[in-house]
Amino acid sequence: MTPARRAVLKLLAAAPVAAQLASAAPALAAEGPGIVKPLPPELFTIRGTNAETNFAALRGTGPLTPVDRFFVRNHTSTPVLDAKTWRLTVWGSGLRGGSPVSFSYDQLRGLPSVTRTAAIECAGNGRSFYTSQQGDTVSGTAWTLGAIGVAQWRGVRLSDVLRRAGISRHAVDVMPRGLDAEYVTGGVNLGRVRRPLPVDKALDDVILAYEMNGAPLPYDHGFPVRVVVPSWVGIASTKWVGDIEVSTEPLHSPWNTDFYRLFGPGYPAEGSAPLTRQTVKSAFELAQGAVLAAGETHELTGRSWSGAAPVRRVEVSTDGGARWRRVVLRDAPRRDSWVRWTVPWRPRTEGATELLARATDAAGRTQPERSVPNTQGYLFDAVVRHPVTVRTLTGG
């Protein structure tokens, strides 16, 4: 049986539960991309239904991304849900009792809570550089480096919820599904966003979050409850979660068969294994094409991160890669987050140049000069060439 066929059968099997949830997801009728919060151009670049954080807007904001600057990745529009009527339904062949188990918002908040700092990063973050730097043809949203944010999430362990629901020792996959509108692309309705997690990961460090940076989740970031899967690609961290299927057989959806695998030369016809951990990246907190004064000292700042391990070293080049020097890390390297860094630069020669930053994590991964391309532009990890102009500036 093909993965696509299995996906259809699983969707049909989910129909009774999906029908119960169908009326619980009124989509917001909003202008533009269907996002609730303000999107001032100094903070965001709108990309279809999404809003990318302008990385320069993070300068001076601290290790956590303020909610008003946190990027938004939507397949459709942000739904505005009511916590009083919201329910989480856990169901499937992987439950011992066989019957669905429901949790209200208050019941979920009454369980023991945990707080974790973790990054959420789109798998396609940096996608545009496949084309602009490497000349590769890829599909998908043309993110630069702003499809990432780090927040402090508070919620309950997914493992606690699954155990209360009666997860069986025979369960192999867990699949959360969102309450946003069904996603239609190319004339095909793929249903609501959903992506399986192996049970080992689900029982490890995954949480069902209801707070972000010390306040209830905003609508755009998953209110009332979202999944947070530390260190994995953002699609795993389902927003507006409404039900979770627990299965004794492997689960499939378009988001782990058709998307979020690596396709292209060098990969099998069915693609790579479904994507999990993110790559290592670095970004300057500076607008691309910025003009800097010659003969003055500039404090260059930026951030580096990795899905595999804490970043332990960052180097910067101010001459297009001819020479490199280490920067000062402003944060203690930690898993599932980024480190901020700073380095002074006093340019003397006028003209165009490129700033480069490359990170190395504790697992030994260093950003390469070139990323191996794939047709959907996932997991870009190469050093990004950041153009600036040095000019003598005079007052007047």
Order of alpha helices (4+ residues) and beta strands (2+ residues): alpha-alpha-beta-beta-beta-beta-alpha-beta-alpha-beta-alpha-beta-beta-beta-beta-alpha-beta-beta-beta-beta-alpha-beta-beta-beta-beta-beta-beta-beta-beta-beta
